[in-house]
Amino acid sequence: MRQPSVNSARVATVSLALVVAAGAAACGPKDNDAKGSGGDSTPHKGGTLTVLNSEPQTDFDPARLYTSGGGNVPSLVFRTLTTRNRENGAAGSKVVPDLATDTGRPNKDATVWTYTLKKGLKYEDGTPITSADVKYGIERSFAPELSGGAPYLRDWLVGAADYQGPYKDKKGLSAIETPDARTIVFHLDKPEGEFPFLATQTQFAPVPKSKDNGTKYEEHPVSSGPYKVVKNENDGEHLVLTRNTYWSAATDDERKAYPDTIDVRSGLDSSVINQRLSASQGADAAAVTTDTNLGPAELAKVSGDKELAARVGTGHFGYTNYIAFNPTVKPFDNPKVRQAIAYAVDRSSVVNAAGGSALAEPATTFLPDQKSFGYTPYDPFPAGASGNPAKAKDLLAQAGYKNGLTVTLTHSNAKDFETSPEIATAVQDALKKAGITVRLQGLEDNDYRDKIHGVKTEPGFFLAHWGADWPSGGPFLAPIFDGRQIVKDGANFNTSLLDDKSVNAEIDAINKLTDLGAAAQRWGALDKKIGEKALVVPLFHPVYKRLYGKDVKNIVISDWTGVLDISQVAVK
């Protein structure tokens, strides 16, 4: 799951992560020269890049970070077996080697994956990086005191479900073998053709056992990337990174590492961040943000200024905002009622409520409209841009509600233009035309997340959103529609409580495929099959617009993250 305001890894209606916001066929920045503004667009080494963020980079430990593709700021310090391709648009949705020589070599049924480390890899102190360090880094991510990272390894690795990490169980994980200093082998419980995507998560960053000091490791983690941490104040509120002189570009095709210093300052109000980037004075001329979007009012102002408009990066991330139903709650147990609401929705008004067409694109598919996800255009309940209240009324009559009905829509009070009052009101107004009276139940964000993700407390009708852990249909469809992922006594994301044997079986069949192109086509077909059940109503996919300073060059925005990649920028 991902959160659209910060660049992390996984988001939905709950924040388990930290970073990204945002990735269709999004290309990179549509509003600016891809090389940045200024007279000389050639990137040079040197200078200080300032990062202005609202959310602090907390828990700066590879075990605790929940990042996709290695994250944005974390990826400057932590290299992983694989990483995201650092290119604009669709090309950036591919997984590529990082510490490893390739993206992994599977056995016949994709239950065993083997990696070989590149030669000449070193930490910031000059000591060599070994396969044992990668294994240890993964094992320590199982320690309860270092929780927070992606949960997949506990589910995927043989015998890992109850493992408590190396501090309590020094035997380690037998599912991970290191036959020599450069080879690491993973044994999985079931076929996982997308294991190379998982290997981009920061849990796959090497950690030297001799330097591990538990929960204090985040204060000075040992760098395997182009930068090392020299300051970490107030748990990530102020981070300063300088060059790791033992990092070699010869072993790293992805990170450019142009600036000498990265100065990350967080805890700032979003309006202040955009004001500083707009003014672009002093150090702010060489500044970017990895978590703050332009809002509708700010974008209107920026669009009217040619110089500012040239400093806006545009990106798309695999993310969908939607209406969710709980079919165990009346009247949403009746498919015709759900279909009626799907026909009644006015996506034009919803897009306007989300900030307009510059910040939101209407959606009729649950999967984002990007090839890597397997996007297959379809609309099971075609109602046009503004809805079809007549068709909705007809379906309501068939369902036994010829005089209409009254329902309650639960939403968050957070001003996020996603699950917030603006979107709820747009839905309310559209459904009124179809004879559906909508009462709005706005909750504070924490209460809202707790309510919609508890099987016992989940309402029948609410706003939700979901973002993928990597650019594929798997982490998009499985958590929401795989019946085996229903969690009765914890955070549950299969809010429709769907447990369809044919859907579950198709998810398993696709997971066996190591041909990601073939898998994408199957994910698209499954999306269509599920969409016809009217368990959700897709509303829109967000578009991310972010300012950057006037001295920032070499802008790269991939469809993996949808935001500016700070490993590519130059400031001098």
C-alpha positions as CSV (number, residue, x, y, z in Angstrom):
1,M,0.0,0.0,0.0
2,R,1.1,3.5,-0.5
3,Q,0.4,6.9,0.7
4,P,0.2,9.7,-1.8
5,S,1.9,12.3,0.3
6,V,5.0,10.4,1.2
7,N,7.4,8.2,-0.8
8,S,7.4,4.8,0.8
9,A,6.1,1.6,-0.3
10,R,2.8,0.5,0.4
11,V,-0.4,2.5,0.8
12,A,-4.1,2.3,1.1
13,T,-6.4,3.7,3.6
14,V,-3.9,2.8,6.3
15,S,-0.4,4.1,6.6
16,L,2.0,1.2,7.2
17,A,4.7,2.9,5.4
18,L,6.7,5.9,4.7
19,V,7.4,7.5,1.4
20,V,6.0,8.1,-2.1
21,A,3.2,9.7,-3.1
22,A,2.4,9.0,-5.9
23,G,3.2,6.6,-10.8
24,A,-1.2,5.7,-17.4
25,A,1.4,5.7,-19.4
26,A,2.9,8.4,-17.4
27,C,6.0,9.8,-18.9
28,G,8.2,11.9,-16.8
29,P,7.7,15.6,-16.3
30,K,5.2,16.8,-18.9
31,D,5.5,20.4,-17.8
32,N,9.2,20.8,-17.9
33,D,12.4,20.1,-19.7
34,A,13.5,16.6,-18.5
35,K,17.0,18.0,-17.9
36,G,15.7,20.8,-15.6
37,S,15.7,24.5,-15.9
38,G,18.5,27.0,-16.3
39,G,20.9,27.9,-19.0
40,D,23.3,24.9,-18.8
41,S,21.2,21.7,-18.6
42,T,24.2,19.4,-18.4
43,P,24.3,17.7,-14.9
44,H,27.6,18.2,-13.0
45,K,28.9,16.8,-9.7
46,G,29.1,18.9,-6.6
47,G,26.9,21.1,-4.4
48,T,24.2,20.4,-1.8
49,L,20.8,19.2,-2.6
50,T,18.2,20.2,0.0
51,V,15.1,18.1,0.5
52,L,12.1,19.8,2.0
53,N,9.5,17.4,3.4
54,S,6.4,17.4,5.6
55,E,7.0,13.8,7.0
56,P,10.2,12.9,8.8
57,Q,12.2,9.9,7.5
58,T,11.6,7.9,10.7
59,D,13.1,4.5,11.5
60,F,16.1,4.9,9.2
61,D,16.9,1.2,9.5
62,P,16.6,-1.1,6.4
63,A,14.7,-3.6,8.5
64,R,12.1,-1.1,9.6
65,L,11.6,0.8,6.4
66,Y,8.6,-0.1,4.1
67,T,9.8,1.0,0.7
68,S,9.2,0.0,-2.9
69,G,12.2,-0.1,-5.2
70,G,14.4,0.8,-2.3
71,G,12.7,4.1,-1.5
72,N,13.8,7.6,-2.4
73,V,16.0,8.9,0.4
74,P,16.7,5.4,1.7
75,S,18.0,4.2,-1.7
76,L,20.9,6.7,-1.4
77,V,22.2,4.8,1.6
78,F,20.9,1.2,1.2
79,R,21.5,-0.8,-1.9
80,T,19.4,-4.0,-2.4
81,L,19.7,-7.1,-4.6
82,T,17.5,-5.5,-7.2
83,T,16.1,-2.0,-7.6
84,R,13.8,0.1,-9.8
85,N,15.0,1.3,-13.2
86,R,15.8,5.0,-12.9
87,E,14.2,6.2,-16.1
88,N,11.3,8.4,-17.0
89,G,7.8,7.0,-17.4
90,A,7.0,3.4,-18.3
91,A,10.6,2.4,-18.6
92,G,11.0,3.2,-14.9
93,S,8.5,0.5,-13.9
94,K,11.0,-2.3,-14.6
95,V,13.0,-4.1,-12.0
96,V,16.8,-4.2,-12.6
97,P,19.9,-5.6,-10.9
98,D,21.5,-3.6,-8.0
99,L,23.9,-5.4,-5.8
100,A,23.2,-8.6,-7.8
101,T,24.5,-9.4,-11.3
102,D,20.9,-10.0,-12.5
103,T,17.3,-9.9,-11.3
104,G,17.5,-13.5,-10.0
105,R,17.6,-17.0,-11.5
106,P,14.5,-19.1,-10.6
107,N,14.2,-22.9,-10.7
108,K,11.5,-24.4,-12.9
109,D,8.5,-23.6,-10.6
110,A,9.9,-20.3,-9.2
111,T,10.1,-21.7,-5.6
112,V,13.9,-21.3,-5.5
113,W,15.7,-18.0,-6.5
114,T,19.4,-17.6,-6.7
115,Y,21.4,-14.4,-6.8
116,T,25.1,-13.6,-7.3
117,L,26.6,-10.4,-5.9
118,K,28.7,-8.2,-8.1
119,K,32.5,-8.1,-7.6
120,G,34.0,-5.1,-5.7
121,L,31.1,-4.1,-3.5
122,K,32.1,-2.3,-0.4
123,Y,30.6,-0.6,2.7
124,E,31.4,3.0,3.7
125,D,34.3,1.7,5.8
126,G,35.9,-0.2,2.9
127,T,35.0,-3.7,4.1
128,P,33.5,-6.0,1.4
129,I,29.8,-6.7,1.2
130,T,29.0,-10.4,1.3
131,S,26.0,-12.7,0.8
132,A,26.1,-13.4,4.5
133,D,25.4,-9.7,5.2
134,V,22.4,-9.8,2.9
135,K,21.1,-12.9,4.7
136,Y,21.7,-11.3,8.1
137,G,20.0,-8.0,7.0
138,I,16.9,-10.0,6.1
139,E,16.9,-12.1,9.3
140,R,17.1,-9.0,11.6
141,S,14.0,-7.6,9.9
142,F,12.1,-10.5,11.6
143,A,13.0,-9.2,15.0
144,P,9.9,-7.8,16.8
145,E,11.8,-4.7,18.0
146,L,12.7,-3.9,14.3
147,S,9.2,-4.3,12.9
148,G,7.7,-2.1,10.2
149,G,9.0,-3.5,7.0
150,A,7.1,-5.4,4.2
151,P,5.5,-8.6,5.5
152,Y,6.0,-10.8,2.4
153,L,9.2,-12.6,3.5
154,R,7.4,-14.1,6.6
155,D,4.8,-15.5,4.3
156,W,7.0,-16.5,1.4
157,L,10.1,-18.1,2.9
158,V,10.0,-21.7,4.0
159,G,9.7,-22.0,7.7
160,A,9.7,-18.3,8.4
161,A,6.2,-17.8,9.8
162,D,7.3,-18.0,13.4
163,Y,10.9,-16.8,13.2
164,Q,11.8,-14.1,15.7
165,G,15.0,-12.8,14.3
166,P,18.7,-13.4,15.1
167,Y,18.7,-11.8,18.5
168,K,16.4,-14.6,19.8
169,D,17.2,-17.3,17.3
170,K,20.8,-17.4,16.4
171,K,20.4,-20.4,14.0
172,G,19.0,-18.0,11.4
173,L,16.7,-18.9,8.5
174,S,17.5,-22.2,6.8
175,A,15.4,-21.0,3.8
176,I,18.2,-18.6,2.9
177,E,21.5,-20.2,1.9
178,T,24.9,-18.6,1.3
179,P,27.1,-21.3,-0.2
180,D,29.9,-18.7,-0.8
181,A,30.5,-15.0,-0.2
182,R,28.8,-13.9,-3.4
183,T,25.9,-16.4,-3.7
184,I,22.6,-16.3,-1.9
185,V,19.7,-18.7,-2.4
186,F,16.1,-18.3,-1.3
187,H,13.7,-21.2,-0.8
188,L,10.0,-20.3,-1.0
189,D,6.8,-21.9,0.3
190,K,5.1,-21.5,-3.1
191,P,5.9,-20.2,-6.6
192,E,6.5,-16.5,-6.7
193,G,7.3,-15.2,-10.2
194,E,7.6,-11.6,-8.9
195,F,10.3,-12.3,-6.3
196,P,12.7,-9.9,-8.2
197,F,10.3,-7.1,-7.3
198,L,10.3,-8.1,-3.6
199,A,14.1,-8.0,-3.7
200,T,13.9,-4.2,-4.2
201,Q,12.6,-3.8,-0.6
202,T,15.1,-2.4,1.9
203,Q,15.0,-5.6,3.9
204,F,17.3,-6.9,1.2
205,A,20.0,-4.4,2.1
206,P,23.2,-5.9,3.5
207,V,23.9,-5.3,7.2
208,P,27.3,-6.3,8.7
209,K,26.6,-8.3,11.8
210,S,29.6,-6.8,13.7
211,K,28.1,-3.3,13.3
212,D,24.5,-4.2,14.3
213,N,23.5,-2.5,17.5
214,G,19.8,-3.2,17.4
215,T,17.4,-0.4,17.6
216,K,20.2,2.1,17.6
217,Y,21.4,1.0,14.2
218,E,19.2,3.7,12.6
219,E,21.3,6.4,14.1
220,H,24.3,5.4,11.9
221,P,23.4,2.6,9.5
222,V,26.4,1.3,7.5
223,S,26.1,2.5,4.0
224,S,26.2,0.3,0.9
225,G,25.1,3.2,-1.4
226,P,26.6,6.4,-2.7
227,Y,25.9,8.4,0.5
228,K,26.4,7.8,4.2
229,V,24.5,9.2,7.2
230,V,26.5,11.8,9.1
231,K,23.6,13.4,11.0
232,N,20.2,12.1,12.1
233,E,18.3,14.4,14.4
234,N,14.9,13.8,16.0
235,D,14.4,10.4,14.4
236,G,14.8,11.5,10.8
237,E,13.5,15.1,11.1
238,H,16.9,16.3,9.9
239,L,19.2,14.0,8.0
240,V,22.5,14.9,6.4
241,L,24.1,12.6,3.9
242,T,27.6,12.9,2.5
243,R,29.5,10.8,0.0
244,N,30.5,7.3,0.6
245,T,34.0,7.3,-0.9
246,Y,34.0,3.5,-1.2
247,W,30.9,3.4,-3.4
248,S,31.8,2.8,-7.0
249,A,29.7,3.9,-10.0
250,A,31.3,0.9,-11.8
251,T,29.1,-1.4,-9.7
252,D,26.0,0.8,-9.8
253,D,24.2,1.6,-13.1
254,E,21.2,3.3,-11.4
255,R,22.4,6.0,-9.0
256,K,24.0,9.1,-10.5
257,A,25.1,10.6,-7.1
258,Y,25.8,14.1,-8.5
259,P,25.5,16.3,-5.3
260,D,28.2,16.1,-2.6
261,T,25.7,16.5,0.2
262,I,22.0,15.7,0.7
263,D,20.4,17.8,3.4
264,V,16.9,16.4,4.3
265,R,14.7,18.7,6.5
266,S,11.3,17.5,7.5
267,G,8.4,18.5,9.8
268,L,7.5,21.4,7.5
269,D,4.0,22.6,6.6
270,S,3.1,21.7,3.0
271,S,2.2,25.3,2.1
272,V,5.6,26.4,3.5
273,I,7.4,23.8,1.4
274,N,5.7,25.0,-1.8
275,Q,6.3,28.6,-1.0
276,R,10.0,28.0,-0.5
277,L,10.3,26.0,-3.7
278,S,8.4,28.7,-5.5
279,A,10.6,31.5,-4.2
280,S,13.7,29.4,-4.8
281,Q,16.0,31.6,-2.8
282,G,19.4,30.7,-1.4
283,A,19.7,27.0,-0.6
284,D,16.1,26.5,-1.7
285,A,17.2,27.1,-5.3
286,A,18.7,23.7,-5.1
287,A,15.8,22.1,-3.3
288,V,13.2,19.4,-4.0
289,T,10.4,17.6,-2.1
290,T,9.8,13.9,-2.0
291,D,6.4,14.0,-0.3
292,T,4.5,17.3,-0.9
293,N,2.2,17.8,-3.9
294,L,0.8,21.0,-5.3
295,G,-2.8,21.5,-4.2
296,P,-5.5,22.8,-6.5
297,A,-5.1,26.5,-5.5
298,E,-1.3,26.3,-5.6
299,L,-1.4,24.6,-9.0
300,A,-3.7,27.4,-10.4
301,K,-1.2,30.0,-9.3
302,V,1.8,28.1,-10.6
303,S,0.1,27.4,-14.0
304,G,-0.2,31.1,-14.5
305,D,3.5,31.7,-14.1
306,K,5.6,30.5,-17.0
307,E,8.8,30.2,-15.0
308,L,7.2,28.3,-12.2
309,A,5.3,26.0,-14.6
310,A,8.6,25.0,-16.1
311,R,9.6,23.8,-12.6
312,V,6.8,21.4,-12.1
313,G,7.3,17.6,-12.4
314,T,4.3,15.5,-13.3
315,G,4.1,11.8,-12.4
316,H,1.7,8.9,-12.0
317,F,1.9,6.1,-9.5
318,G,0.0,2.9,-9.4
319,Y,-2.8,4.1,-7.2
320,T,-6.6,4.0,-7.2
321,N,-9.3,5.9,-5.2
322,Y,-12.6,4.0,-5.0
323,I,-15.9,3.3,-3.3
324,A,-15.8,0.1,-1.3
325,F,-18.8,-2.1,-0.3
326,N,-19.2,-4.6,2.5
327,P,-21.7,-7.1,1.0
328,T,-22.6,-8.5,4.4
329,V,-24.3,-5.2,5.2
330,K,-27.8,-4.5,3.8
331,P,-28.7,-3.2,1.3
332,F,-25.2,-3.8,-0.2
333,D,-25.7,-7.5,-0.1
334,N,-27.8,-7.0,-3.2
335,P,-25.6,-6.7,-6.4
336,K,-28.2,-4.6,-8.1
337,V,-27.9,-1.9,-5.4
338,R,-24.1,-1.9,-5.9
339,Q,-24.6,-1.7,-9.6
340,A,-27.0,1.2,-9.2
341,I,-24.4,3.2,-7.3
342,A,-21.8,2.4,-9.9
343,Y,-24.1,3.8,-12.6
344,A,-25.1,6.8,-10.5
345,V,-21.5,8.1,-9.8
346,D,-20.5,11.3,-11.5
347,R,-16.8,10.9,-12.1
348,S,-16.5,14.4,-13.5
349,S,-17.7,15.9,-10.3
350,V,-15.4,13.6,-8.3
351,V,-12.4,14.6,-10.4
352,N,-13.3,18.2,-9.8
353,A,-13.5,17.6,-6.1
354,A,-10.1,15.9,-6.2
355,G,-8.6,19.1,-7.7
356,G,-9.5,18.9,-11.3
357,S,-8.2,17.0,-14.3
358,A,-4.7,18.2,-13.8
359,L,-4.6,16.3,-10.5
360,A,-6.9,13.4,-11.1
361,E,-7.9,11.1,-13.9
362,P,-11.3,9.2,-14.0
363,A,-11.1,5.5,-13.4
364,T,-13.4,2.6,-14.4
365,T,-10.8,-0.1,-13.7
366,F,-9.4,-1.1,-10.4
367,L,-6.0,-1.6,-11.8
368,P,-4.2,1.7,-12.7
369,D,-3.9,2.5,-16.4
370,Q,-0.3,1.4,-16.8
371,K,0.9,-1.5,-18.9
372,S,3.1,-3.0,-16.1
373,F,-0.1,-3.6,-14.0
374,G,-1.8,-5.4,-16.9
375,Y,-4.2,-2.5,-17.4
376,T,-7.1,-3.7,-19.6
377,P,-9.7,-1.0,-20.5
378,Y,-13.2,-2.0,-19.4
379,D,-16.3,-0.4,-17.8
380,P,-18.8,-3.0,-16.6
381,F,-21.3,-0.3,-15.8
382,P,-20.9,2.4,-18.5
383,A,-22.5,5.6,-17.3
384,G,-20.5,8.2,-19.1
385,A,-18.5,10.9,-17.5
386,S,-21.4,12.3,-15.5
387,G,-23.3,9.1,-14.5
388,N,-26.6,7.6,-15.5
389,P,-29.2,8.2,-12.8
390,A,-32.0,6.8,-15.0
391,K,-30.2,3.4,-15.2
392,A,-29.5,3.6,-11.5
393,K,-33.1,4.1,-10.7
394,D,-34.2,1.2,-12.9
395,L,-31.7,-1.1,-11.0
396,L,-32.9,0.1,-7.7
397,A,-36.5,-0.7,-8.7
398,Q,-35.4,-4.2,-9.6
399,A,-33.8,-4.5,-6.2
400,G,-37.0,-3.6,-4.5
401,Y,-36.3,0.1,-3.9
402,K,-38.5,1.8,-6.5
403,N,-38.9,4.8,-4.1
404,G,-35.2,5.1,-3.5
405,L,-33.2,4.4,-0.4
406,T,-31.1,6.0,2.3
407,V,-27.5,4.9,3.0
408,T,-24.5,6.1,5.0
409,L,-21.2,6.8,3.4
410,T,-18.2,6.7,5.7
411,H,-15.1,8.8,4.9
412,S,-12.1,10.4,6.5
413,N,-12.0,14.0,7.6
414,A,-8.4,14.3,6.6
415,K,-7.9,17.0,3.9
416,D,-6.3,14.6,1.4
417,F,-8.6,15.1,-1.6
418,E,-9.0,11.3,-1.7
419,T,-11.2,9.9,1.0
420,S,-12.1,13.3,2.4
421,P,-15.3,15.4,2.7
422,E,-14.9,16.9,-0.8
423,I,-15.0,13.5,-2.5
424,A,-17.8,12.2,-0.2
425,T,-19.9,15.3,-1.0
426,A,-19.5,14.8,-4.8
427,V,-20.7,11.2,-4.4
428,Q,-23.6,12.3,-2.2
429,D,-24.7,14.9,-4.8
430,A,-24.5,12.4,-7.7
431,L,-26.5,9.6,-5.9
432,K,-29.2,12.1,-4.9
433,K,-30.1,12.4,-8.6
434,A,-30.7,8.6,-8.7
435,G,-33.0,8.7,-5.6
436,I,-30.4,7.6,-3.2
437,T,-30.1,9.8,-0.1
438,V,-26.6,9.6,1.3
439,R,-25.8,10.5,4.9
440,L,-22.1,11.3,5.4
441,Q,-20.2,9.9,8.4
442,G,-16.9,11.7,8.6
443,L,-14.3,10.3,11.0
444,E,-10.9,11.4,12.2
445,D,-8.2,9.7,10.2
446,N,-7.1,7.1,12.8
447,D,-10.7,6.3,13.7
448,Y,-11.6,6.0,10.0
449,R,-8.7,3.5,9.3
450,D,-9.5,1.4,12.4
451,K,-13.2,1.2,11.4
452,I,-12.9,0.3,7.8
453,H,-10.1,-2.3,8.4
454,G,-11.8,-4.2,11.1
455,V,-14.0,-7.1,9.9
456,K,-16.3,-6.6,12.9
457,T,-16.5,-2.8,12.5
458,E,-16.4,-2.3,8.7
459,P,-19.3,-0.2,7.4
460,G,-21.3,-1.1,4.3
461,F,-20.3,1.8,2.2
462,F,-17.1,3.9,2.4
463,L,-14.3,5.6,0.5
464,A,-11.0,3.8,0.2
465,H,-7.7,3.9,-1.8
466,W,-4.9,1.4,-2.6
467,G,-1.4,1.6,-4.0
468,A,0.8,-1.2,-5.1
469,D,4.1,-2.2,-3.4
470,W,5.6,-2.6,-6.9
471,P,4.3,-2.0,-10.4
472,S,2.3,-5.2,-11.0
473,G,-1.2,-6.4,-10.7
474,G,-0.3,-8.9,-8.0
475,P,0.2,-6.6,-5.0
476,F,-2.8,-4.6,-6.3
477,L,-5.4,-7.3,-6.6
478,A,-4.3,-10.0,-4.1
479,P,-4.5,-8.0,-0.9
480,I,-8.0,-6.7,-1.8
481,F,-9.6,-9.7,-3.4
482,D,-7.8,-12.9,-2.3
483,G,-10.1,-14.7,0.2
484,R,-7.1,-16.2,2.0
485,Q,-5.9,-12.7,2.9
486,I,-9.0,-11.9,4.9
487,V,-7.8,-11.0,8.4
488,K,-10.5,-11.4,11.0
489,D,-8.6,-10.2,14.1
490,G,-6.3,-7.5,12.6
491,A,-6.0,-5.0,9.8
492,N,-8.0,-6.5,6.9
493,F,-7.9,-5.0,3.4
494,N,-10.1,-7.5,1.6
495,T,-13.0,-5.2,2.6
496,S,-15.5,-6.9,0.2
497,L,-14.7,-10.2,2.1
498,L,-14.5,-11.9,-1.3
499,D,-13.5,-15.6,-1.1
500,D,-14.0,-16.9,-4.6
501,K,-12.2,-20.2,-5.3
502,S,-11.7,-19.3,-9.0
503,V,-10.3,-15.9,-8.1
504,N,-7.9,-17.4,-5.5
505,A,-6.8,-20.1,-8.0
506,E,-6.1,-17.6,-10.8
507,I,-4.0,-15.5,-8.4
508,D,-1.9,-18.7,-7.6
509,A,-1.6,-19.5,-11.3
510,I,-0.4,-16.0,-12.2
511,N,2.1,-16.0,-9.3
512,K,3.8,-19.0,-10.9
513,L,4.7,-17.0,-14.0
514,T,8.2,-15.5,-14.3
515,D,7.3,-13.9,-17.6
516,L,6.0,-10.6,-16.2
517,G,4.5,-9.6,-19.5
518,A,2.4,-12.7,-19.7
519,A,1.5,-12.2,-16.0
520,A,0.4,-8.6,-16.6
521,Q,-2.1,-9.8,-19.2
522,R,-3.6,-12.3,-16.8
523,W,-3.8,-9.7,-14.0
524,G,-5.8,-7.4,-16.4
525,A,-8.2,-10.2,-17.3
526,L,-8.7,-11.0,-13.6
527,D,-9.3,-7.3,-12.9
528,K,-12.2,-7.3,-15.4
529,K,-13.7,-10.5,-13.9
530,I,-13.7,-9.1,-10.4
531,G,-14.9,-5.7,-11.6
532,E,-18.1,-7.3,-13.0
533,K,-19.0,-8.2,-9.4
534,A,-19.5,-4.5,-8.4
535,L,-17.6,-5.0,-5.2
536,V,-15.9,-1.6,-5.6
537,V,-16.5,1.5,-7.8
538,P,-13.2,2.9,-9.1
539,L,-13.3,6.7,-9.0
540,F,-10.0,8.2,-10.1
541,H,-6.2,7.8,-10.3
542,P,-4.2,10.7,-8.8
543,V,-1.7,12.8,-10.8
544,Y,1.3,14.2,-8.9
545,K,2.5,17.7,-9.5
546,R,5.6,18.8,-7.6
547,L,7.7,21.9,-7.7
548,Y,11.5,21.8,-7.6
549,G,14.1,24.6,-7.2
550,K,15.4,26.6,-10.1
551,D,19.0,25.1,-9.9
552,V,17.8,21.5,-9.9
553,K,18.6,19.6,-13.1
554,N,18.2,16.1,-14.6
555,I,14.6,15.5,-13.6
556,V,13.6,11.8,-13.7
557,I,10.1,10.6,-12.8
558,S,9.3,7.0,-13.3
559,D,6.0,5.2,-13.3
560,W,7.2,3.1,-10.3
561,T,7.2,6.1,-7.9
562,G,5.5,8.9,-9.8
563,V,7.9,11.4,-8.1
564,L,11.2,13.0,-8.7
565,D,14.1,10.5,-8.2
566,I,16.7,12.3,-6.1
567,S,19.3,9.7,-7.0
568,Q,19.4,11.3,-10.5
569,V,19.3,15.1,-9.8
570,A,22.2,17.5,-10.1
571,V,22.4,21.0,-8.5
572,K,25.5,22.5,-9.9
